[in-house]
């Protein structure tokens, strides 16, 4: 009964969903394309060939899923991997990561007709859902078709768990269709179990985000970027910033300039539709501003460099001295701090870190990150790091060591995926990857 009510509500909301696409398309025209895919009309995958489906909502989830997809293709060379996303920026990242060699489609709306069309055309042997994308109709359809569902790199903040508890009966039914949950942390695992996931289906694997490798050629490209910016200048990056956060970053930057007048701020807004707005904001504050997309001949005299390109955040991190990871001075929940940590860059974050609570706490505990609560604190910490080469190097090395010591989640997720695919006789919703009857702690 609850599933029927949920489905009815989703059908009624479809006009609003289309209006939302129209509205988003005013700033990013990619939202106006491929609507048919959102109703399940994807390009059919070849018949007679194994198919694996990986869903990643947007850029962050795609970035985490790239090493997983690469390993799946190596481990199952006969299989076709399909990646779905919800956003065009996620789709762009898929194309950049695989150069068009892995098919992409937008995930269908969670209504029966769209879901059935999608599964008929994709016919996946396994569905891997990255992080926290929980859909009652999709999961029920996968269970009906005996398609195992693995929620990989799963995270569930207390805030998100509280929302799910409001519809606990529906959530319990949905989670019964999940074959396995590969949770990032013990806390994530306990929240999934509290919502109704059978304990024997939950494994704590750690985060796949620890398992990315620095791309070949990144460090030479970063050195070239540093020359382009001005090789003797101090550089700090404010990455993945949001509305109301850019203003705080620029307030902090004004204080940094009073102490270190030749500092360059590399400002990378989280969403492409905000690039123009943020560039205009910097100019209103009186800063000489350059944009990556406009390729100025030199940047050694500008104050702010806007990173308004896709897929280059790692390059910008690698070319910087200090990294502020955004979404944390405003209540967004923070973004992935492991990329700058792996590159040996000291990290600064605000207090709103519920999306990466355990990782952020552990980075801070080992001395690889600092938590600040205001623009003034942000400025003070950035100044300290830029003025103290030894402290900056020590924190960077602690971050690199932390990432290296926590690798291994990818191998555990691949093991779970293999178990699910080699157990076709079991009902998809009842596969039990753990035999201990409790949360398996692998950290």
C-alpha positions in Angstrom: 0.0 0.0 0.0 2.8 2.4 0.9 4.6 1.7 -2.3 1.5 2.4 -4.3 1.1 5.8 -2.5 4.7 6.5 -3.2 4.3 5.7 -6.8 1.2 7.8 -7.2 3.0 10.7 -5.6 5.8 10.3 -8.0 3.5 10.2 -11.0 1.8 13.4 -9.8 5.2 15.1 -9.3 6.5 14.3 -12.9 5.2 17.6 -14.3 7.1 19.4 -11.5 10.2 17.4 -12.4 10.0 18.5 -16.0 9.5 22.1 -14.9 12.6 21.7 -12.8 14.6 20.5 -15.9 13.3 23.5 -17.8 14.4 25.8 -15.1 17.8 24.3 -14.7 18.2 24.4 -18.4 18.0 28.2 -18.3 21.5 28.1 -16.8 22.8 24.8 -18.2 21.2 23.9 -21.6 22.3 20.2 -21.0 19.3 19.8 -18.8 17.1 20.3 -21.9 18.5 17.2 -23.6 17.9 13.5 -23.4 14.6 13.7 -21.5 13.5 10.4 -23.0 16.2 8.6 -21.0 14.7 9.9 -17.8 11.6 7.9 -18.8 13.6 4.7 -19.5 14.1 5.1 -23.3 17.8 4.5 -23.3 19.8 3.0 -26.1 19.5 -0.8 -25.6 22.7 -2.6 -24.6 23.7 -5.5 -26.9 21.7 -8.7 -26.4 23.7 -11.8 -25.4 26.4 -9.8 -23.6 26.7 -9.5 -19.9 25.8 -6.1 -18.6 26.7 -4.4 -15.4 25.0 -1.2 -14.3 26.7 1.5 -12.1 24.8 4.5 -11.0 26.5 7.7 -9.7 24.4 10.8 -9.1 26.8 13.5 -10.1 30.5 14.5 -10.3 31.5 13.4 -6.8 30.0 10.0 -7.1 31.3 9.5 -10.6 34.8 10.5 -9.4 34.5 7.8 -6.7 33.1 5.3 -9.1 35.8 5.7 -11.8 38.3 3.2 -10.3 35.5 0.8 -9.6 34.3 0.9 -13.2 37.9 0.5 -14.5 38.4 -2.6 -12.3 35.0 -4.1 -13.3 36.1 -3.8 -16.9 39.3 -5.5 -16.2 37.7 -8.2 -14.1 34.8 -8.9 -16.5 36.2 -8.0 -20.0 33.3 -9.7 -21.7 30.8 -7.5 -19.9 29.4 -4.1 -20.9 29.3 -1.5 -18.2 26.6 1.1 -18.3 27.0 4.2 -16.1 24.0 6.4 -15.3 23.9 9.8 -13.6 21.3 12.3 -12.6 23.1 15.5 -13.6 24.7 16.7 -16.8 27.9 17.5 -14.9 28.1 13.9 -13.9 27.6 12.9 -17.5 30.4 15.2 -18.6 32.7 13.6 -16.0 31.9 10.1 -17.3 32.8 11.2 -20.9 36.0 12.8 -19.7 37.0 9.7 -17.6 36.3 7.1 -20.3 36.6 9.1 -23.5 33.2 7.8 -24.7 34.3 4.2 -24.3 31.7 3.4 -21.6 28.0 4.1 -22.4 26.2 6.7 -20.3 22.5 7.4 -19.8 20.4 9.4 -17.4 18.8 7.3 -14.7 15.0 7.0 -15.1 12.5 8.5 -12.7 11.4 6.0 -10.1 8.0 5.2 -11.6 7.2 1.6 -12.8 6.9 2.4 -16.5 10.2 4.2 -16.7 11.9 1.6 -14.5 10.7 -1.4 -16.6 11.7 0.2 -19.9 15.2 1.0 -18.5 15.7 -2.6 -17.1 14.4 -4.1 -20.4 17.0 -2.2 -22.4 19.9 -2.4 -19.9 19.2 -6.0 -18.7 21.9 -5.7 -16.0 23.3 -8.8 -14.2 24.2 -6.6 -11.3 23.2 -3.1 -10.2 25.8 -1.1 -8.2 24.4 2.1 -6.7 27.0 4.5 -5.5 26.7 6.1 -2.0 23.1 6.9 -1.1 20.5 6.6 -3.9 17.6 4.6 -2.6 14.6 4.1 -4.9 11.7 1.8 -3.9 10.3 1.0 -7.4 13.8 0.4 -8.9 14.9 -1.8 -6.1 11.6 -3.7 -6.1 11.8 -4.3 -9.9 15.4 -5.5 -9.6 14.3 -8.0 -6.9 11.4 -9.2 -9.1 13.9 -9.8 -11.9 16.5 -11.4 -9.6 19.0 -8.6 -10.3 21.2 -8.2 -7.2 21.5 -4.6 -5.9 24.8 -3.5 -4.2 24.9 -0.1 -2.5 28.6 0.6 -2.7 30.6 3.3 -0.9 27.4 3.7 1.1 27.1 6.6 3.4 24.1 7.8 5.5 24.4 10.8 7.6 22.3 11.2 10.8 20.4 14.0 9.1 19.5 11.7 6.1 18.6 8.8 8.4 16.2 11.0 10.3 14.4 11.8 7.0 14.2 8.2 6.1 12.8 7.3 9.6 9.7 9.5 8.8 8.7 6.8 6.2 10.3 3.9 8.0 7.8 1.2 6.8 8.4 2.1 3.1 12.2 2.3 3.7 12.2 -1.2 5.4 10.4 -2.7 2.4 12.8 -1.0 0.0 15.9 -2.1 1.9 14.6 -5.7 1.9 15.3 -5.6 -1.9 18.9 -4.6 -1.4 21.3 -7.6 -1.7 24.4 -6.0 0.0 25.5 -2.7 1.5 29.2 -1.8 1.4 29.3 1.0 4.0 32.0 3.5 4.4 32.1 3.5 8.2 30.7 1.6 11.2 28.3 4.6 11.9 27.0 4.4 8.3 26.5 0.6 8.7 24.6 1.0 12.0 22.3 3.6 10.5 21.4 1.3 7.5 20.7 -1.6 10.0 18.6 0.7 12.2 16.5 1.6 9.2 15.8 -2.1 8.5 18.7 -3.6 6.5 19.4 -7.1 7.6 22.7 -7.0 9.5 24.2 -9.9 7.5 23.8 -7.9 4.3 26.0 -5.0 5.6 29.8 -4.9 5.3 32.0 -2.0 6.4 34.5 -1.7 3.6 35.8 1.9 4.1 35.6 4.5 1.3 36.5 3.8 -2.3 37.6 7.4 -2.4 40.8 6.3 -0.7 41.6 4.1 -3.7 42.1 6.6 -6.5 45.6 7.0 -8.1 47.2 10.2 -9.0 46.8 10.4 -12.8 50.0 10.1 -14.9 51.2 13.5 -15.9 49.3 15.4 -13.2 52.4 16.6 -11.3 54.2 17.9 -14.4 51.0 19.6 -15.5 50.7 21.1 -12.0 54.2 22.5 -12.2 53.4 24.1 -15.5 50.2 25.6 -14.1 52.2 27.0 -11.2 54.5 28.8 -13.6 51.4 30.1 -15.4 50.0 31.5 -12.2 53.4 33.0 -11.1 55.9 30.5 -9.7 57.0 32.6 -6.7 53.5 33.5 -5.5 51.7 31.8 -2.5 48.6 30.0 -3.8 45.5 28.8 -1.9 42.5 27.1 -3.4 38.9 27.4 -2.3 37.3 24.3 -4.0 33.7 23.3 -4.5 32.3 26.5 -3.0 28.5 27.3 -2.7 26.3 30.3 -2.5 27.0 32.4 0.6 30.3 30.7 1.0 32.1 32.6 -1.8 31.5 35.8 0.1 33.2 34.4 3.2 36.1 33.1 1.1 36.6 36.6 -0.4 36.4 38.2 3.0 39.1 35.8 4.2 41.1 36.6 1.1 41.1 40.3 1.9 42.8 39.5 5.2 45.3 37.2 3.6 46.3 39.9 1.1 47.0 42.3 4.0 49.6 39.8 5.3 50.8 38.4 1.9 50.1 40.9 -0.8 51.1 38.7 -3.8 48.9 35.7 -2.8 46.7 34.1 -5.6 43.3 32.7 -4.7 42.1 29.9 -7.0 38.3 29.8 -6.6 36.4 26.8 -8.0 32.6 27.0 -7.6 30.8 23.7 -7.1 28.2 24.2 -9.9 28.9 25.3 -13.5 25.9 27.5 -13.6 27.5 29.7 -10.9 30.7 30.4 -12.7 29.5 33.8 -14.2 28.0 34.9 -10.9 31.1 34.1 -8.9 33.4 35.9 -11.4 31.2 39.0 -11.3 31.3 38.8 -7.5 35.1 38.8 -7.5 35.2 41.8 -9.8 32.7 43.7 -7.6 35.1 43.3 -4.7 37.8 44.9 -6.9 39.9 41.9 -7.5 41.7 41.4 -10.8 40.1 38.2 -12.0 41.0 35.6 -14.7 39.0 32.6 -15.8 40.3 29.2 -16.9 37.8 29.1 -19.8 39.1 32.3 -21.2 42.8 31.2 -21.3 44.5 34.6 -20.4 48.1 34.7 -21.6 49.4 35.1 -18.0 48.0 35.2 -14.5 50.9 36.5 -12.5 49.2 39.8 -12.0 45.6 38.8 -11.2 44.3 38.3 -7.7 41.7 35.6 -8.3 41.7 32.7 -10.8 38.3 31.2 -11.4 38.5 27.4 -12.1 35.5 27.3 -14.4 36.4 24.1 -16.2 35.3 20.6 -15.7 37.5 17.7 -14.6 40.5 19.9 -13.6 40.0 20.1 -9.9 42.8 17.7 -9.2 45.2 19.8 -11.3 44.2 22.9 -9.4 44.7 21.1 -6.0 48.1 19.8 -7.1 49.3 23.3 -8.1 48.2 24.9 -4.8 49.9 25.3 -1.4 46.8 25.2 0.8 43.3 23.8 0.1 40.0 25.0 1.6 37.4 22.3 0.8 34.0 24.0 0.4 30.4 23.2 1.3 31.6 23.4 4.9 31.3 27.0 5.9 27.6 26.7 4.9 25.3 23.8 5.9 25.9 21.8 2.8 27.8 19.0 4.6 31.2 19.4 3.0 32.9 17.7 0.0 35.6 15.1 -0.5 38.8 16.1 1.4 40.7 13.0 0.3 41.9 14.3 -3.0 44.0 17.2 -1.6 45.1 14.9 1.2 46.4 12.3 -1.3 48.3 15.1 -3.1 50.0 16.2 0.1 48.1 19.5 0.4 47.2 20.8 3.9 43.4 21.0 4.3 41.1 23.6 5.8 37.4 23.0 6.3 34.5 24.7 7.9 32.3 23.1 10.6 29.5 21.7 8.5 31.0 18.2 7.6 28.1 15.8 8.1 28.7 14.3 4.6 32.2 13.4 5.5 32.0 13.4 9.3 34.3 10.4 10.1 36.9 11.1 7.4 37.1 14.8 8.4 37.4 13.9 12.1 40.2 11.4 11.4 42.1 13.8 9.0 41.9 16.4 11.8 43.1 13.9 14.4 46.2 12.9 12.5 47.1 16.6 11.9 46.3 16.7 8.2 43.3 19.2 8.4 42.2 22.2 10.4 38.5 23.0 11.1 37.6 26.7 11.1 34.3 28.4 12.0 34.5 31.8 10.3 36.1 33.8 7.5 38.5 35.3 10.0 39.6 31.9 11.2 40.0 30.7 7.6 42.2 33.7 6.8 44.3 33.2 10.0 44.9 29.5 9.2 45.7 30.1 5.5 48.2 32.8 6.5 49.9 30.4 9.0 50.3 27.7 6.4 51.5 30.0 3.6 54.1 31.5 6.0 55.4 28.2 7.4 56.8 25.9 4.8 57.7 23.2 7.4 54.3 23.1 9.0 52.7 22.9 5.5 54.9 20.1 4.4 54.4 18.1 7.6 50.6 18.4 7.4 50.7 17.4 3.7 52.8 14.3 4.4 50.4 13.3 7.2 47.5 13.5 4.8 49.2 11.4 2.2 50.1 8.8 4.8 46.5 8.7 6.0 45.1 8.1 2.5 47.7 5.4 1.9 47.0 3.6 5.1 43.3 3.4 4.4 43.3 2.1 0.9 41.6 -1.3 0.2 37.9 -0.6 0.0 37.8 -1.1 -3.7 39.0 -4.7 -3.4 36.3 -5.4 -0.8 33.6 -4.0 -3.0 34.8 -6.0 -6.0 34.7 -9.2 -3.8 31.1 -8.4 -2.8 30.1 -7.8 -6.5 31.7 -11.1 -7.5 29.8 -13.0 -4.8 26.5 -11.5 -5.9 27.1 -12.3 -9.6 28.2 -15.9 -8.8 25.1 -16.7 -6.8 22.4 -16.7 -9.4 20.3 -19.3 -7.7 19.7 -17.1 -4.7 16.8 -14.6 -4.7 18.4 -11.2 -5.4 16.9 -9.6 -2.3 18.1 -12.5 0.0 21.7 -12.9 -0.9 23.8 -12.8 2.2 27.4 -11.8 1.4 28.4 -12.0 5.1 28.1 -15.3 6.9 28.7 -14.0 10.4 25.2 -12.6 10.9 26.6 -9.2 12.0 28.3 -6.2 10.6 31.6 -7.3 9.2 34.2 -4.7 10.1 37.1 -4.6 7.6 38.6 -1.2 8.4 
